[in-house]
Amino acid sequence: CETVADFEILQKAFDYAQEAHKDHLRKSGEPYFRHLYEVGKRIWGKYRDVELTAAAFLHDTVEDCDDVATGDIYNMFGDTIGFMVDAVSKCNFDFYKRDEKFKDKTARFLWAGQQDVRVCLLKLADREHNISTVKHLKPNKQIRMSFETQAVYEPLKKILSYDNPVTLQETSDKLTTFIAENKLSDL
């Protein structure tokens, strides 16, 4: 980290997520926090972005921890990190601090990615780790996750140059151009 404040944000998110998931296990039997750590490590390695990495540590707390609400993340970590966590949480159709309403999760996700492309990068890193452990899921979930990955996330990785990272601004421009060229803003 470049500053002590940046380190403190990452440490706070790391510690909070570790405590929130302390009793949770993945289907593989390993501690759930391992997944959050792996996603955060992938994000940090590609982008060195403090807010995005903090969101990576926190990304499953709202949907998996009964005692953590979306507002808790906003209040403890600020609007930017709160928004990224809110955007990738499957349990909401609307946003905690936004007035926009959505009919489905795809429209919600695309809108959020246009507001902050880091939402897409976070979801890609999450999916990348999840697909690497897919063998621990039931066969029907393996098929669903594999299909979603091939149909949605692999093309998104190419659009955003995820495997060959460019700057966040260039990544954002690529997403905006793709959405405009394909008239996806009408969803």
PALUM-215575 format. One line per 3 residues: number of its first residue (from 1); for each residue x, y, z of C-alpha. Coordinates in nm, 3 decimals, m for minus. Layout:
NUM = X Y Z  ...
//
This chain:
1 = 0.000 0.000 0.000  0.110 0.354 m0.065  m0.025 0.498 0.261
4 = m0.096 0.388 0.615  m0.463 0.479 0.560  m0.481 0.242 0.261
7 = m0.327 m0.037 0.465  m0.572 0.028 0.747  m0.871 0.001 0.508
10 = m0.745 m0.332 0.376  m0.669 m0.461 0.724  m1.012 m0.355 0.851
13 = m1.191 m0.528 0.560  m0.972 m0.839 0.594  m1.035 m0.863 0.970
16 = m1.408 m0.789 0.939  m1.461 m1.055 0.673  m1.252 m1.309 0.859
19 = m1.456 m1.257 1.176  m1.791 m1.255 0.993  m1.712 m1.586 0.823
22 = m1.523 m1.750 1.109  m1.769 m2.039 1.143  m1.842 m2.083 0.770
25 = m1.706 m2.360 0.553  m1.706 m2.400 0.176  m1.850 m2.712 0.014
28 = m1.491 m2.837 m0.006  m1.467 m2.823 0.374  m1.209 m2.547 0.377
31 = m1.270 m2.226 0.577  m1.492 m1.988 0.381  m1.253 m1.698 0.435
34 = m1.005 m1.875 0.208  m1.232 m1.790 m0.088  m1.246 m1.422 0.012
37 = m0.869 m1.414 0.055  m0.813 m1.573 m0.288  m1.046 m1.325 m0.459
40 = m0.877 m1.034 m0.283  m0.532 m1.167 m0.376  m0.633 m1.197 m0.745
43 = m0.771 m0.843 m0.747  m0.468 m0.695 m0.572  m0.231 m0.875 m0.806
46 = m0.404 m0.737 m1.116  m0.510 m0.386 m1.013  m0.345 m0.279 m0.685
49 = m0.668 m0.099 m0.602  m0.736 m0.062 m0.228  m1.114 m0.011 m0.248
52 = m1.161 m0.296 m0.493  m0.948 m0.530 m0.283  m1.136 m0.435 0.035
55 = m1.464 m0.506 m0.149  m1.321 m0.842 m0.256  m1.266 m0.939 0.108
58 = m1.620 m0.827 0.194  m1.812 m0.936 m0.117  m2.001 m1.229 0.040
61 = m2.066 m1.089 0.387  m2.411 m0.946 0.313  m2.548 m1.253 0.140
64 = m2.384 m1.515 0.365  m2.378 m1.361 0.713  m2.714 m1.318 0.883
67 = m2.586 m1.050 1.117  m2.439 m0.829 0.840  m2.667 m0.590 0.651
70 = m2.585 m0.391 0.339  m2.603 m0.071 0.544  m2.337 m0.205 0.779
73 = m2.087 m0.227 0.494  m2.169 0.125 0.371  m2.142 0.264 0.724
76 = m1.816 0.089 0.809  m1.635 0.113 0.474  m1.790 0.406 0.288
79 = m2.006 0.449 m0.019  m1.758 0.322 m0.280  m1.676 m0.008 m0.113
82 = m2.037 m0.038 0.003  m2.162 0.005 m0.354  m1.929 m0.261 m0.493
85 = m2.034 m0.512 m0.227  m2.400 m0.417 m0.275  m2.368 m0.461 m0.652
88 = m2.239 m0.818 m0.636  m2.473 m0.933 m0.360  m2.733 m1.167 m0.502
91 = m2.989 m1.096 m0.232  m3.092 m0.751 m0.362  m3.266 m0.624 m0.675
94 = m3.233 m0.260 m0.571  m2.944 m0.071 m0.417  m2.913 0.046 m0.061
97 = m2.829 0.407 m0.149  m2.968 0.443 m0.503  m3.316 0.509 m0.638
100 = m3.284 0.295 m0.952  m3.516 m0.005 m0.975  m3.434 m0.320 m1.170
103 = m3.642 m0.601 m1.315  m3.364 m0.857 m1.308  m3.013 m0.916 m1.181
106 = m2.850 m0.886 m1.524  m2.980 m0.532 m1.575  m2.877 m0.447 m1.219
109 = m2.526 m0.585 m1.273  m2.474 m0.405 m1.606  m2.597 m0.076 m1.461
112 = m2.366 m0.114 m1.161  m2.071 m0.196 m1.389  m2.135 0.124 m1.580
115 = m2.130 0.321 m1.255  m1.804 0.159 m1.146  m1.631 m0.097 m1.369
118 = m1.467 m0.244 m1.061  m1.800 m0.416 m0.991  m1.743 m0.627 m1.303
121 = m1.381 m0.694 m1.212  m1.485 m0.806 m0.865  m1.748 m1.042 m1.005
124 = m1.499 m1.185 m1.255  m1.242 m1.255 m0.981  m1.513 m1.412 m0.767
127 = m1.629 m1.634 m1.052  m1.273 m1.723 m1.145  m1.210 m1.861 m0.799
130 = m1.552 m2.027 m0.773  m1.508 m2.210 m1.103  m1.169 m2.338 m0.985
133 = m1.350 m2.517 m0.700  m1.663 m2.620 m0.892  m1.593 m2.992 m0.842
136 = m1.713 m2.961 m0.482  m2.067 m2.863 m0.588  m2.358 m3.089 m0.672
139 = m2.367 m3.184 m1.042  m2.664 m2.958 m1.124  m2.486 m2.658 m0.972
142 = m2.164 m2.749 m1.153  m2.354 m2.740 m1.483  m2.530 m2.411 m1.404
145 = m2.208 m2.241 m1.294  m2.013 m2.374 m1.590  m2.281 m2.260 m1.833
148 = m2.302 m1.912 m1.678  m1.925 m1.885 m1.685  m1.903 m1.980 m2.051
151 = m2.203 m1.773 m2.162  m2.157 m1.459 m1.953  m1.828 m1.431 m1.770
154 = m1.581 m1.554 m2.032  m1.707 m1.301 m2.291  m1.702 m1.028 m2.025
157 = m1.340 m1.118 m1.944  m1.249 m1.065 m2.310  m1.441 m0.737 m2.338
160 = m1.266 m0.597 m2.030  m0.918 m0.740 m2.103  m0.933 m0.910 m1.764
163 = m0.654 m1.157 m1.842  m0.428 m0.875 m1.967  m0.524 m0.591 m1.735
166 = m0.530 m0.237 m1.863  m0.599 0.073 m1.655  m0.932 0.101 m1.479
169 = m1.025 0.392 m1.708  m0.950 0.188 m2.021  m1.150 m0.102 m1.875
172 = m1.442 0.131 m1.804  m1.424 0.272 m2.158  m1.429 m0.080 m2.305
175 = m1.744 m0.168 m2.107  m1.920 0.158 m2.198  m1.840 0.110 m2.566
178 = m1.957 m0.251 m2.564  m2.286 m0.164 m2.392  m2.351 0.122 m2.636
181 = m2.260 m0.078 m2.948  m2.483 m0.365 m2.843  m2.768 m0.149 m2.713
184 = m2.753 m0.319 m2.374  m2.846 m0.004 m2.187  m3.207 m0.075 m2.293
187 = m3.230 m0.380 m2.063
//
